[in-house]
Amino acid sequence: MIWLLIGYMYLFIHRPFEIWDWLAVLRVERVFMLITLAYWALVAKKSWTSNRLNLGVALFTLSFCLSTAFSQYVGFSNLGVQDWLKLLVFYFLVITSVNRPQDLKLLIIAFVVIAGIYELHSLREFFNGRRVYRMGTWRMVAVTRTLSDPNSFAATTNTFIPMLLPLTLFAKQRWQKLTLLGLLALFLLTIFLTGSRSGLIALIALVVGVILCTKHRWKILPVIILIPILLWGFLPEDLQQRYRTIIDPSSGPANAKQSADSRVEFFWAATKIWNREPIFGVGPNAFKTASGIGKAPHSLYAQTISDFGTLGVIALGILLLCFATNFFQARNTFKPVSDDQWARFHYFVVIASTVGILQLLVLGFAGHNLLRFTWIWYAAFAAAGMKFLQERRNDLDQSDASPETTPAEIAATQKKDSQRE
């Protein structure tokens, strides 16, 4: 079952049917998911992952459905609505099918590798001329059509980076360490090449957060500082000038400043919509129509209050509270068993998922990312990580509490640990 989930992750992220048109006719993504569901129903070993994030996801889904049902602008036949509901199917499959710690490890490895393939393909196409000229510079776009805009692509890349953290625990050989370092450099390079100011700000926030939170900050600080400096030196002058407008808006073209100012205008337009439809909002992705502006809100917070109303604000708040509570519970669960590698891995999965959500909140000041797959996928990863962290803690506590361990019990524990590996 885990390989089917990995296959779907590849189709969802790299989206080959948007690159090669002949695959689109075959409805590859839909057919693959139907096969996955059939296998899950008939063959797969299933278990339920109990976590508070299930409640958070369920409440936000309820808000989503109610705003759609009461909307005069969109309905359940809308493709955006259907895409969100597909994400929920993947969430359900993960929390019922990831039964072993090694399944979660394989899922995270596959996620990072698929992200690397997606980024490498996009980089190759950039050097082959697939780019857009905007805000006075040539900017990198994704190889796919979905979320291909430079800002959207930079946001996606930003949220890939935290998932490198859990894999550092298993990078023992030289090639493994170089691979992770290469992926980090690739992600940083693509963010720089997009010319996305919000992407760069989110990246800086991530770096500062890592430096403040890790006890090895002085060891990793030189690497974290050196890589961006080296990448900056390879950027063309027009891209460097683009990023300088973060500090000095007058140094760039006038439309760059207008782009930043428009986000404030869109937020006030969203508040007017909220006053008209305070409970349910106007429905998913309906801001551009309901506001009369004809453009997306370019802000997570404007999107939430206009499209989902007060119920959406409450639901999103509860979902964030669930992530935060998971984070603090993971810290308390992890401290007594911090020297165990598998406990550290599960803990880092929870941490990385939480950091990815914080990235979305930072990026949300300049992008309408409320319906991104990252919310749902990282909720599933965090729920699974928390489940296995608690199980590992219980196993180790029981082992420590046992007054006398027989050779048979030692052999059984060693066998269980080897199976995890």
Secondary structure, DSSP 8 states (H G I E B T S, - for coil): -HHHHHHHHHHHHH-HHHHSHHHHHTTHHHHHHHHHHHHHHHT--------HHHHHHHHHHHHHHHHHHT-SS--TTSHHHHHHHHHHHHHHHHHHH--SHHHHHHHHHHHHHHHHHHHHHHHHHHHTT-EEEETTEEEE--SSSTT-SHHHHHHHHHHHGGGHHHHGGG--SHHHHHHHHHHHHHHHHHHHHHT-HHHHHHHHHHHHHHHHH-TTHHHHHHHHHHHHHHHHHHS-HHHHHHHHTTT-GGGS-HHHHHHHHHHHHHHHHHHHHHHHSTTT-S-TT-HHHHSSS-S----HHHHHHHHTHHHHHHHHHHHHHHHHHHHHHHHHHHGGGTT-HHHHHHHHHHHHHHHHHHHHHHHTTTS--TT-HHHHHHHHHHHHHHHHHHHHHHHHHHHHH-SS--HHHHHHHHHHHHHH-
